Amino acid sequence: MPTYEYACQKCGHTFEQFQSMHDAPLKKCPECKKLGLKRLIGGGAGLIFKGSGFYITDYKKKSGGDSGGEKPSTPKSESKADAKPAANK
């Protein structure tokens, strides 16, 4: 169900109303109680995708063992080998 924007031509009050597409447009202003509402043409809220997402990093799954983060660029065996000579210096 879309959200419609309305503006009163009598008092200038603007508001949004959540209603079905099949409902008739509102006519009476909730602020001044006069007839003179006009439904405005809005840009819409945009497209919202729900679910698992397009990319694995968009919606991170909460699982036990996998942290989901990036892995180091160097393998562990090279990291340990690089650390020992640096400690001897």
Contact map, one row per residue, 1 for C-alpha under 8 A:
11100000000000000111100000000000000000000000000000000000000000000000000000000000000000000
11110000000000000111100000000000000000000000000000000000000000000000000000000000000000000
11111000000000011110000000000000000000000000000000000000000000000000000000000000000000000
01111100000000011110000000000000000000110100000000000000000000000000000000000000000000000
00111110000001111000000000000000000000111100000000000000000000000000000000000000000000000
00011111000001111000000000000000000011110000000000000000000000000000000000000000000000000
00001111100111100000000000000000000011110000000000000000000000000000000000000000000000000
00000111111111000000000000001000000111000000000000000000000000000000000000000000000000000
00000011111110000000000000000000000111000000000000000000000000000000000000000000000000000
00000001111100000000000000000000010100000000000000000000000000000000000000000000000000000
00000001111110000000000000000001000000000000000000000000000000000000000000000000000000000
00000011111111000000000000000000000000000000000000000000000000000000000000000000000000000
00000011101111100000000000001010000000000000000000000000000000000000000000000000000000000
00001111000111110000000000000000000000000000000000000000000000000000000000000000000000000
00001110000011111000000000000000000000000000000000000000000000000000000000000000000000000
00111100000001111100000000000000000000000000000000000000000000000000000000000000000000000
00111100000000111110000000000000000000000000000000000000000000000000000000000000000000000
11110000000000011111000000000000000000000000000000000000000000000000000000000000000000000
11110000000000001111101000000000000000000000000000000000000000000000000000000000000000000
11000000000000000111111000000000000000000000000000000000000000000000000000000000000000000
11000000000000000011111000000000000000000000000000000000000000000000000000000000000000000
00000000000000000001111100000000000000000000000000000000000000000000000000000000000000000
00000000000000000011111110000000000000000000000000000000000000000000000000000000000000000
00000000000000000000011111000000000000000000000000000000000000000000000000000000000000000
00000000000000000000001111100000000000100000000000000000000000000000000000000000000000000
00000000000000000000000111111000000011100000000000000000000000000000000000000000000000000
00000000000000000000000011111000001111000000000000000000000000000000000000000000000000000
00000000000000000000000001111100111110000000000000000000000000000000000000000000000000000
00000001000010000000000001111111111110000000000000000000000000000000000000000000000000000
00000000000000000000000000011111100000000000000000000000000000000000000000000000000000000
00000000000010000000000000001111100000000000000000000000000000000000000000000000000000000
00000000001000000000000000001111110000000000000000000000000000000000000000000000000000000
00000000000000000000000000011111111000000000000000000000000000000000000000000000000000000
00000000010000000000000000011001111100000000000000000000000000000000000000000000000000000
00000000000000000000000000111000111110000000000000000000000000000000000000000000000000000
00000001110000000000000000111000011111000000000000000000000000000000000000000000000000000
00000111100000000000000001111000001111100000000000000000000000000000000000000000000000000
00000111100000000000000001100000000111110000000000000000000000000000000000000000000000000
00011110000000000000000011000000000011111000000000000000000000000000000000000000000000000
00011110000000000000000000000000000001111100000000000000000000000000000000000000000000000
00001000000000000000000000000000000000111110000000000000000000000000000000000000000000000
00011000000000000000000000000000000000011111000000000000000000000000000000000000000000000
00000000000000000000000000000000000000001111100000000000000000000000000000000000000000000
00000000000000000000000000000000000000000111110000000000000000000000000000000000000000000
00000000000000000000000000000000000000000011111000000000000000000000000000000000000000000
00000000000000000000000000000000000000000001111100000000000000000000000000000000000000000
00000000000000000000000000000000000000000000111110000000000000000000000000000000000000000
00000000000000000000000000000000000000000000011111000000000000000000000000000000000000000
00000000000000000000000000000000000000000000001111101000000000000000000000000000000000000
00000000000000000000000000000000000000000000000111111000000000000000000000000000000000000
00000000000000000000000000000000000000000000000011111000000000000000000000000000000000000
00000000000000000000000000000000000000000000000001111101001000000000000000000000000000000
00000000000000000000000000000000000000000000000011111111011000000000000000000000000000000
00000000000000000000000000000000000000000000000000011111010000000000000000000000000000000
00000000000000000000000000000000000000000000000000001111111000000000000000000000000000000
00000000000000000000000000000000000000000000000000011111111100000000000000000000000000000
00000000000000000000000000000000000000000000000000000011111100000001000000000000000000000
00000000000000000000000000000000000000000000000000001111111100000000000000000000000000000
00000000000000000000000000000000000000000000000000011011111110000000000000000000000000000
00000000000000000000000000000000000000000000000000000001111111000001000000000000000000000
00000000000000000000000000000000000000000000000000000000001111100001000000000000000000000
00000000000000000000000000000000000000000000000000000000000111110000000000000000000000000
00000000000000000000000000000000000000000000000000000000000011111110000000000000000000000
00000000000000000000000000000000000000000000000000000000000001111110000000000000000000000
00000000000000000000000000000000000000000000000000000000000000111110000000000000000000000
00000000000000000000000000000000000000000000000000000000000000111111000000000000000000000
00000000000000000000000000000000000000000000000000000000000000111111100000000000000000000
00000000000000000000000000000000000000000000000000000000100110000111110000000000000000000
00000000000000000000000000000000000000000000000000000000000000000011111000000000000000000
00000000000000000000000000000000000000000000000000000000000000000001111100000000000000000
00000000000000000000000000000000000000000000000000000000000000000000111110000000000000000
00000000000000000000000000000000000000000000000000000000000000000000011111100000000000000
00000000000000000000000000000000000000000000000000000000000000000000001111100000000000000
00000000000000000000000000000000000000000000000000000000000000000000000111110110000000000
00000000000000000000000000000000000000000000000000000000000000000000000111111110000000000
00000000000000000000000000000000000000000000000000000000000000000000000001111111000000000
00000000000000000000000000000000000000000000000000000000000000000000000000111111100000000
00000000000000000000000000000000000000000000000000000000000000000000000001111111110000000
00000000000000000000000000000000000000000000000000000000000000000000000001111111111000000
00000000000000000000000000000000000000000000000000000000000000000000000000011111111100000
00000000000000000000000000000000000000000000000000000000000000000000000000001111111110000
00000000000000000000000000000000000000000000000000000000000000000000000000000111111111000
00000000000000000000000000000000000000000000000000000000000000000000000000000011111111100
00000000000000000000000000000000000000000000000000000000000000000000000000000001111111110
00000000000000000000000000000000000000000000000000000000000000000000000000000000111111111
00000000000000000000000000000000000000000000000000000000000000000000000000000000011111111
00000000000000000000000000000000000000000000000000000000000000000000000000000000001111111
00000000000000000000000000000000000000000000000000000000000000000000000000000000000111111
00000000000000000000000000000000000000000000000000000000000000000000000000000000000011111
